[in-house]
Amino acid sequence: MRLYNSLTRKREEFKPIKKGEAGIYACGPTVYDFLQIGNWRTYVLGDLLVRSLKYLGFETKYVMNITDVGHLVSDGDEGEDKLEKGAKREGETAWDVAEKYTKDFKQGMHKMGLLKPDVLAKATGHIKEQIDLVEKLEKKGFAYKTSDGVYFNTTEFEKQGNKYGELSTLDEIKEGARVEINKEKKDKRDFALWKFSPEGEKRDMEWESPWGVGFPGWHIECSAMSMKYLGEQFDLHVGGEDLRSTHHPNEIAQSEGATGKKPFVKYWIHGAFLLVDGGRMGKSLGNAYTLQDLDNKGFSPFDLKYFYLIGHYRKQLNFTWEALEGAKTALERLRKRMADLQGETLKVDGVWEEKFRERLEDDLDMPGALALVWEMVKDKDLSDGEKLGLIEKWDEVLGLGLSKVEMKLEIPEEVVKLVEKRSRLREEGKWNGADSIREEIEKLGYVVEDKGGRTLVRKR
């Protein structure tokens, strides 16, 4: 499998640290508000990477963090705490806000049909590990205290033969672009490991530490949690390209500074930005759309996922409502083609399977994989059973639910949504809830039949 490694800036053959196994860490959400569709593109990338590795025969361990500790709006270690900001906005505590949006994120993952990570690690549950890591850095001379916190010493890091910021797309990791420069820093590139609570102010989220009451810096949680669950060195780190300039270089520095081991991560995988109508996305622009916004306009999370698959993860993708409508139409056409196939699924190896593997192995070429799906379903030399067998196997990677819910043309959207909801409940083992949904479907005049790993729907 060849993947583009942001660290070396070239495609490389994936060679895991331990043969046949792959440790993957993905930077998860900061849970202070609803996620927008740009965020979801990154989480779909992580999901596709894990699914592809599994498909290609690797045993995976997938770890994702939940940033439920408020960190600061800027990379300059100043500004307003995101969780505190959310708490003021909603008139609740930071803990309540974090819980609310963590729950929404988990629901969103399920709606998007994303695999549940093996470990979904909350930053608030790993404060001890973060403090321990800062103490290690302090003992090795890579940390120093100021009046407002404990900072990583980039100059000392470089003095000991390390390179700082290799991963970054910036010529120099800068401080002060959005905030006033902290004059107590020894180097303007230094970043916070631990921040002190402001004097005379009681924060919702703060903890005792060897340096004083406060809270972790933004970057330290990912190093502490990834190393706890994947080891001091692991294979793959996934995130959006916005994290490549500052957050991820800081992860590398503090991790390698603490352990003395290089590299911290062998392969860095970054997904490109999602544009909206050809420009940037932002709440101030009114185009930071959420899954609920899509639902209000009649689009499903799977329509959005299909849209993501149209573009390669390393290329910017331009979201428009017209483009999403096109993705929805294409997915409906594909589902209808699958619904018309008859018979039992048959196992198919050979040229088709090899072509699909080649697309995955070519830096996750999902547009190519999707094109291959269409080529396969139109092939007149394949039987219906062979097509069902291939799509069932390929959907282990695509995650579009193609092998589970087969819809006939006349099935109304209301019934389709109920069937999809029932399938999700069955996957979660919530059988009573699934049975209740079946009864609702029957009241609407339709019958659900589970057969051969597929869910068939027909009129009574």
N, C-alpha and C positions, 0 to 999 in steps of 0.2 A: 504494500500500500504506500503510495507516494502522497505526502502532505506538504503544503507550503508552511515552512517554519519561519515565523516572523523574526526570530532571533538571528538566524543566518541569512534571511532574505532570499531563500531559494527552496525549491522542492527537494524533499529528501525521502528516502525510503524509510518507512517507519520500522524502527528496530527497538522494541521495548526493553527496558532494563532487565526484566525477567521474561524469558521466552514464553510466548503464548498468553501472556497476561498484559493488561493495560490499565494503568491507574489514571483516572481523568478527574480534574478539578475544574469546576465552572464557577465564575463569579456570579452570584445570584443577586436578587433585588434588594434595594434599600426600601423597606416596607413603611413608607410614610404617605403613600398615595396610590391610586390605581395605576397599573402599568400601562404604557402606551404601546402601540404596535411596533415601534422601533425596538423596544425591549424584547418583545416576543420573538422577533427575528433572531436575536442572539440565543435565546433559550431553545428555539427550534434547531439552531446550528449544533448546540451541545447534544441535543437529543439525536440528531442525524449521525453525529460522529460516534456516539455510543452504539446506536443501532447498527451502523455499518461495521464497526469493529466486531460486534457480536456475530453478525452475519458472516464475516470473514473468518470466524473461528476463534477469536480472542476471548479469553475470560476477562471480564471488565469489572472494575470497581469505580463507581461514579459518585463523586462527592460534590455537593453544591452548598454554598453558604447562604444564610439569610441574614442580611445586615439589619438587625433589629436594635442595634445600639446606634444612637444618633451620632453621625459624624458631620463634618462641616461642609457647607455648600461648595466651597472652593478647594482647590488643591493647595492653597497657600496656608492652610491650617488656621484660618480665621473665618469670620462670618457667622451666619446663623445656623444652628444645628437643625438638620432636616426633620428629625423626630420631634424636637421641641416646636419647630415651625408648624408641623402637622397637628400637634396637640393644641396649639393656640388657634389654629384654623377651625378645629372641630370641637373645641371646648371640652377636651378629654385629656387624660394623662398620656404621656409618651408610650407607656406600656399598653394602654388601650388601643392607641393608634397602630402600634406595631402588631398587636394581635389581630386587629381587624384586617389589615392589609396582608398579613401573612396568610390568613385564611383565604382571602380573595386570590392570592397568588396560587395557592394549592388548588383551589377550584379552577382557576384559569389553566393550570397545567393539565388538569384532568379534561377540561373542555377541549384543549388543543390536542389531546391524545398523546401527551408526552410521557415518557417513561418516568416512573418515580425514582429519583436518585437513591442509591444504596444508603447514603448518608445525607440528610438535609440538616446541616448544622447551624444552629442559631448562635450568633455572636454573644448574646447575653448568657448563653449556657457555657461559654468558654472564656470567661474573664480570667480565671486562674491561669490557663494556658497562655493567654496573652501577656499577663504580668510576668510569668516565668520566662517568656521569650525576651521581654525587655530587660529583665535582670541578666540574662545571658549576654545580651549585647553590651550592657553596662560593664560587666566583668571583663569583657574583651576590649573595652575601650572605644566601642562604637556608639556610645550614648552619653549625653550630658544633660544636665538640668538647667532650666532657665526659670524665670519668675512665673511663666504660664504653662510649663510642661517639661517633658523629657523628649529630647530630639535625637535623631540619628545623625551621626557625624560622617558625612560623605567624604570629607577630606581625609580623615583617618582611614576610612575604607579603601580609598585609592592608594594611600601611602603603603598599605600592606599588600600591594600588588594586584588589587582588584580593579576592574573597570566598572564605572557607574554609568547607567543609562544607555547601554548598548542596544536594548530593545526599542528605545524611544524613537519616534519619528521626528522629534525636535532636535535641532542642532545642539541645543543646551536646554536642560530642564530648568525652567525659569520660575521664579517666585515674584509675586507682586503685580502680575498682569491685571488682577481684579481686586486686589486688596493692598493695604499698606504693608510695606516690607517690615518684617520683624527684625529689629535692630539687634536683638540678643542672639540671633543665630550666628554660628561661627562661619557658615557658608550659606549663601542664599538658597542653595539646593537642598539643605537639610530639611527633614520633615518630621512631624510629630509622631512619637511612639505612644505617648500618654499625655493627656491634657488635664490641667487642674480645673476644678470647678471654680467659677469666678467668686472672688471673696464676697461674702455676705449674700450669696445667692444659693438657693436650694434647688438643685436640678431633680427632675423625675428619675433620671438614670445617672447614678454615680456610685463609685465603689471606693473602698479603702485600698491603698496601695503603699508600697515602701516609700513612695515619694510624696504622697498626700492624696486627699480625696479627689477623684476625678473620673475620667472615662478614657477608653482607648482611642488612639488615632485611627484614621480610616484604614490604613494599609495593613496594620499588624494582625487583624483578625484572620485574613486570608492565609498568611504565612503560618500562624499558629494552628489553625484548623486543618489546613491541607496536610501539614506535616504530621499532625496527630493521626490522621486516618490513612494517609498514603505513604508516610515515611519522609525522611529528610531529603530524598531525591525521588522524583516520580516522572511519569512519562509525558502527560499532556495537560496543558492548561488552556481553557477556552474563555473567551470574553469578547466584548465589542471593541472595535478599533479605537473608541474614545479612551479606553483603559490602557492602551499601548504606550501613550506618551509619558504618563506619570505614575499611575497606580501600579502597573505591573513591573516597571523598573524598580520601584521602591520595594515591592515584594521580593524581587530577586536580591537586592542589596541586603535587606535585613535578614533574609533566610540564609544566604551564603555567609553573611557576617557572623551569624549565630552558630552555624554548624561547621564552617570552614570547608564545606563540600561544594564542588562545582561539577556539573550544573545543578541548580535547584530543580529546574524543569528542563527536559530535553527538547520538547516541541511546544511552541506557543502558537495557538490557532486563533486568529482574530477575524470576526465577521465585519463586513462593511456597513456603513450607515444606510438607513432607509430614508430616502427623500420623500417629500410629499408635494405633489404638483411641481416637481422640478426644483424645489427649494428645501430649506431646512425645516425640521419639525419643532414645534414649541408651544407651550401652553399659552404664551402671550399672543401667538399667531392664531390660536383657536383650531389648530390642526393636529394636536397631540391625541389622536384618536385611541380609544380603549376598545376592548372586546364588547363592552356594553354599547358603545356607539355603533359598532358594526351590527350587533344584534338588532338595534333600533331601526336599522335600514334593511333588515332582512337577510343579513349575511351570517354564515356560521363560522366558527373558528377554523373548520376544515377548509372553507373557501379561502381563508387567509393563509393557511398552511400551503395549500396548492399554489397560491400566488407566490409565496416565498420560494417554492421549488422551481419556479420558472427562471429565477436568476441564480447565478453562482454566488456562493457565500462571500467571496472576496471582492465582488463587484457591487457598487451602489445600485440599489433597486428603487425605481420611482413609483411610489404609490399614488394611484388616482382611483376614484370611485369607478371609473370606466374600466380600468385594468382589473379591479377586484370583481366587477361584474363579468368580465371575460373569464377570469379564473373560476368563478362560480358556475358559469355555463359549461366550461370544459369539464369540470368535476362531475356535474350532473350528467353530461353525455357519457363520461367514462363509467359512471355508476349504472346508467341505463344499459350500456353494452354488457356490463358484467351481469346485470339482472336477467338478461336474455339468454345467457349461457345455460345449457342444460346438462344434467348428469352429475356424477360424482367427480371429485377432484382427482387428478392423476399426477403422479410424480414425474417431473420432467428435468432431465439433466442435459448436458451437451452444449450446443452452440448458444442457445438463448441464455442459459445460466452463465456461461462464460462472458457473454457480452455485458450482462448486468454487473458481474463482478468487476469487469474492466472499468466500468463507469465509476463505481465506488472507489476503486483503487487509484483512479486518476484525480486525486485531490477533491474527493466528494463531488463529482460531476453530476449533481442532481438534475439539472436541465437535460443532460444526456440520458439519465436514467428514466426520466419522465417521457422523453421522446421514444425511448425503447419500449415503454409500456404501450404507447399508442401503436407503435409498429407491430408489436406482438398481438394485440387484440384484433388487428385488421388482417393478420396473416391467415389466408384461407387454407393453408396446409396443416395448421394446428387444429386439433379437435377441441370441442368445448371443454372437455375434462382437462386437457393439457393446459389450456388458457387459465382455467380456474386454479390449477396447481401452481402455475407460475405466478399469478397475481397474488395468491395466498402467501407464497414465499417472499415475493418482492415487497409486499406490504409490511413485512416485518421491519423493513427499513423506511419505507415511505410514510408509514403510520397514518394513512388516509382512511382507514376503516373499510377498505374496498372488499376485504374478504369476509367481513362480519355482517354487514347490512346490505342486502340485495333488494333494491326497490323496483317494482314494476312502474310503468309509465303513469298509470292512473292514480298512484298513491299520493294523497294530498300532503302538503308540507306539514300540517299539524300532526299527522300520523307519523311522518318521517322523524320529526323531532322526538316524539314519544318513544319510537323504536330505538333511536340513538340513546335516549336517556335510560331505557331499560337495559341496553347493552352495557352501559357504564356501570349500572348498579350490579349487574351480574358479574362483571370483572372485579368489582369490589367485594363480592360475596354477600351482597345485600339482597338475599333471595326474596324476602317478604315484600320489599319495595318493588322489586322487579315484577313480582306476581301482581301487585296492585296496578302497575303500569300496563301489564298485559290485559287486565280487566278493562281499563280505560280504552285501550285500543279496540277491544272487542265490542264495546259499547258504541264505538264509531263505525262499526260494520266491517272490521278487518281482522284477519287471523294471523298470528305470528307462529312460525315454525322454526325450531332450531335443528339444523341438519348439516352434518359434516363440517362443523366449524363455521357455518354460515347462518345468518338469520334471514329467513324468507318471509315476505309479507304478501298476502293476497286478500282480495275481497271475499267476504263470506258468501 
